[in-house]
Amino acid sequence: MNLESEIFSIISNGGDARAIAYEALQLAYEKKFDLSKEKMCEAHNTLNKAHNTQTKLIQAELNNEKIDMSLLLVHAQDHLMTAISEMSLIEQMIKILERIDKLEQMVNPGGK
């Protein structure tokens, strides 16, 4: 196993997932909720790649493979955890935006 490659995979996929989630949030602000949900699915699929890589490293360590702790590995973990946290918040924000949109439609059904 190439540890550095695995670490960069976590960083890359975690960062990509986070960026895609922010695209989903922007789509929700534009009231494109179906597209927003599709983007969040894409973000979760990308996040799963990072998480699977992390799991592979954990399993390797549990199998007594030497995993050197490095600043780069800590950075990768930080990227992953930040992506997970922000994606959770973004999901809630999208739900709030959907609710606001529905309430606005009730208050002003003609869109005037």
Short mmCIF file of the C-alpha atoms (twelve columns), coordinates in Angstrom:
data_MODEL
# 
_entry.id   MODEL 
# 
loop_
_atom_site.group_PDB 
_atom_site.id 
_atom_site.type_symbol 
_atom_site.label_atom_id 
_atom_site.label_alt_id 
_atom_site.label_comp_id 
_atom_site.label_asym_id 
_atom_site.label_seq_id 
_atom_site.Cartn_x 
_atom_site.Cartn_y 
_atom_site.Cartn_z 
_atom_site.pdbx_PDB_model_num 
ATOM 1   C CA . MET A 1   0.000   0.000  0.000  1 
ATOM 2   C CA . ASN A 2   1.269   3.465  -0.898 1 
ATOM 3   C CA . LEU A 3   0.405   5.459  2.234  1 
ATOM 4   C CA . GLU A 4   1.000   8.845  0.657  1 
ATOM 5   C CA . SER A 5   -1.342  8.007  -2.229 1 
ATOM 6   C CA . GLU A 6   -4.035  6.852  0.183  1 
ATOM 7   C CA . ILE A 7   -3.671  10.046 2.219  1 
ATOM 8   C CA . PHE A 8   -4.011  12.217 -0.876 1 
ATOM 9   C CA . SER A 9   -7.099  10.237 -1.848 1 
ATOM 10  C CA . ILE A 10  -8.723  11.146 1.474  1 
ATOM 11  C CA . ILE A 11  -7.777  14.810 1.072  1 
ATOM 12  C CA . SER A 12  -8.944  14.994 -2.529 1 
ATOM 13  C CA . ASN A 13  -12.236 13.152 -2.114 1 
ATOM 14  C CA . GLY A 14  -13.047 14.901 1.166  1 
ATOM 15  C CA . GLY A 15  -12.427 18.306 -0.385 1 
ATOM 16  C CA . ASP A 16  -14.379 17.421 -3.527 1 
ATOM 17  C CA . ALA A 17  -17.346 16.194 -1.480 1 
ATOM 18  C CA . ARG A 18  -17.394 19.426 0.494  1 
ATOM 19  C CA . ALA A 19  -17.232 21.544 -2.681 1 
ATOM 20  C CA . ILE A 20  -20.050 19.552 -4.309 1 
ATOM 21  C CA . ALA A 21  -22.179 20.014 -1.181 1 
ATOM 22  C CA . TYR A 22  -21.721 23.781 -1.437 1 
ATOM 23  C CA . GLU A 23  -22.860 23.558 -5.072 1 
ATOM 24  C CA . ALA A 24  -25.971 21.776 -3.801 1 
ATOM 25  C CA . LEU A 25  -26.565 24.570 -1.289 1 
ATOM 26  C CA . GLN A 26  -26.261 27.195 -4.035 1 
ATOM 27  C CA . LEU A 27  -28.808 25.281 -6.125 1 
ATOM 28  C CA . ALA A 28  -31.165 25.271 -3.129 1 
ATOM 29  C CA . TYR A 29  -30.787 29.051 -2.800 1 
ATOM 30  C CA . GLU A 30  -31.847 29.195 -6.445 1 
ATOM 31  C CA . LYS A 31  -34.871 27.002 -5.563 1 
ATOM 32  C CA . LYS A 32  -33.580 24.153 -7.746 1 
ATOM 33  C CA . PHE A 33  -34.279 21.576 -5.080 1 
ATOM 34  C CA . ASP A 34  -34.275 18.480 -7.294 1 
ATOM 35  C CA . LEU A 35  -30.845 19.373 -8.679 1 
ATOM 36  C CA . SER A 36  -29.701 20.202 -5.175 1 
ATOM 37  C CA . LYS A 37  -30.652 16.724 -3.964 1 
ATOM 38  C CA . GLU A 38  -28.827 15.134 -6.897 1 
ATOM 39  C CA . LYS A 39  -25.699 17.129 -6.000 1 
ATOM 40  C CA . MET A 40  -25.929 16.016 -2.376 1 
ATOM 41  C CA . CYS A 41  -26.080 12.388 -3.552 1 
ATOM 42  C CA . GLU A 42  -22.969 13.036 -5.631 1 
ATOM 43  C CA . ALA A 43  -21.295 14.631 -2.599 1 
ATOM 44  C CA . HIS A 44  -22.122 11.600 -0.442 1 
ATOM 45  C CA . ASN A 45  -20.767 9.204  -3.062 1 
ATOM 46  C CA . THR A 46  -17.539 11.181 -3.199 1 
ATOM 47  C CA . LEU A 47  -17.351 11.361 0.589  1 
ATOM 48  C CA . ASN A 48  -17.784 7.577  0.742  1 
ATOM 49  C CA . LYS A 49  -14.615 7.182  -1.339 1 
ATOM 50  C CA . ALA A 50  -12.670 9.180  1.254  1 
ATOM 51  C CA . HIS A 51  -14.288 7.286  4.107  1 
ATOM 52  C CA . ASN A 52  -13.545 3.919  2.490  1 
ATOM 53  C CA . THR A 53  -9.895  4.889  2.139  1 
ATOM 54  C CA . GLN A 54  -9.804  5.912  5.791  1 
ATOM 55  C CA . THR A 55  -11.360 2.572  6.736  1 
ATOM 56  C CA . LYS A 56  -8.719  0.749  4.681  1 
ATOM 57  C CA . LEU A 57  -5.964  2.538  6.626  1 
ATOM 58  C CA . ILE A 58  -7.618  1.727  9.958  1 
ATOM 59  C CA . GLN A 59  -7.967  -1.941 9.003  1 
ATOM 60  C CA . ALA A 60  -4.323  -2.044 7.909  1 
ATOM 61  C CA . GLU A 61  -3.245  -0.686 11.274 1 
ATOM 62  C CA . LEU A 62  -5.473  -3.195 13.074 1 
ATOM 63  C CA . ASN A 63  -3.716  -5.913 11.051 1 
ATOM 64  C CA . ASN A 64  -0.397  -4.731 12.502 1 
ATOM 65  C CA . GLU A 65  0.736   -2.893 9.390  1 
ATOM 66  C CA . LYS A 66  2.856   0.104  10.280 1 
ATOM 67  C CA . ILE A 67  0.989   3.338  9.552  1 
ATOM 68  C CA . ASP A 68  3.289   6.260  10.196 1 
ATOM 69  C CA . MET A 69  1.542   9.178  11.831 1 
ATOM 70  C CA . SER A 70  2.368   12.334 9.926  1 
ATOM 71  C CA . LEU A 71  1.159   15.886 9.622  1 
ATOM 72  C CA . LEU A 72  -0.175  14.939 6.190  1 
ATOM 73  C CA . LEU A 73  -2.273  12.124 7.667  1 
ATOM 74  C CA . VAL A 74  -3.633  14.495 10.317 1 
ATOM 75  C CA . HIS A 75  -4.439  16.972 7.548  1 
ATOM 76  C CA . ALA A 76  -6.326  14.269 5.650  1 
ATOM 77  C CA . GLN A 77  -8.354  13.405 8.745  1 
ATOM 78  C CA . ASP A 78  -9.140  17.077 9.213  1 
ATOM 79  C CA . HIS A 79  -10.373 17.350 5.619  1 
ATOM 80  C CA . LEU A 80  -12.589 14.311 6.040  1 
ATOM 81  C CA . MET A 81  -14.112 15.388 9.349  1 
ATOM 82  C CA . THR A 82  -14.691 18.926 8.079  1 
ATOM 83  C CA . ALA A 83  -16.452 17.581 5.000  1 
ATOM 84  C CA . ILE A 84  -18.670 15.333 7.115  1 
ATOM 85  C CA . SER A 85  -19.608 18.172 9.469  1 
ATOM 86  C CA . GLU A 86  -20.241 20.734 6.773  1 
ATOM 87  C CA . MET A 87  -22.263 18.319 4.668  1 
ATOM 88  C CA . SER A 88  -24.501 17.592 7.652  1 
ATOM 89  C CA . LEU A 89  -25.080 21.299 8.164  1 
ATOM 90  C CA . ILE A 90  -25.670 21.890 4.466  1 
ATOM 91  C CA . GLU A 91  -28.315 19.145 4.411  1 
ATOM 92  C CA . GLN A 92  -30.149 20.909 7.228  1 
ATOM 93  C CA . MET A 93  -29.820 24.278 5.495  1 
ATOM 94  C CA . ILE A 94  -31.325 22.833 2.316  1 
ATOM 95  C CA . LYS A 95  -34.276 21.496 4.324  1 
ATOM 96  C CA . ILE A 96  -34.769 24.943 5.838  1 
ATOM 97  C CA . LEU A 97  -34.658 26.572 2.398  1 
ATOM 98  C CA . GLU A 98  -37.262 24.089 1.128  1 
ATOM 99  C CA . ARG A 99  -39.484 24.889 4.086  1 
ATOM 100 C CA . ILE A 100 -39.105 28.640 3.551  1 
ATOM 101 C CA . ASP A 101 -39.984 28.181 -0.114 1 
ATOM 102 C CA . LYS A 102 -43.140 26.247 0.763  1 
ATOM 103 C CA . LEU A 103 -44.183 28.864 3.309  1 
ATOM 104 C CA . GLU A 104 -43.571 31.656 0.818  1 
ATOM 105 C CA . GLN A 105 -45.763 29.831 -1.693 1 
ATOM 106 C CA . MET A 106 -48.528 29.546 0.906  1 
ATOM 107 C CA . VAL A 107 -48.333 33.236 1.824  1 
ATOM 108 C CA . ASN A 108 -47.977 34.430 -1.748 1 
ATOM 109 C CA . PRO A 109 -49.422 31.720 -4.042 1 
ATOM 110 C CA . GLY A 110 -49.293 33.860 -7.170 1 
ATOM 111 C CA . GLY A 111 -45.655 34.724 -6.715 1 
ATOM 112 C CA . LYS A 112 -46.332 38.448 -6.746 1 
# 
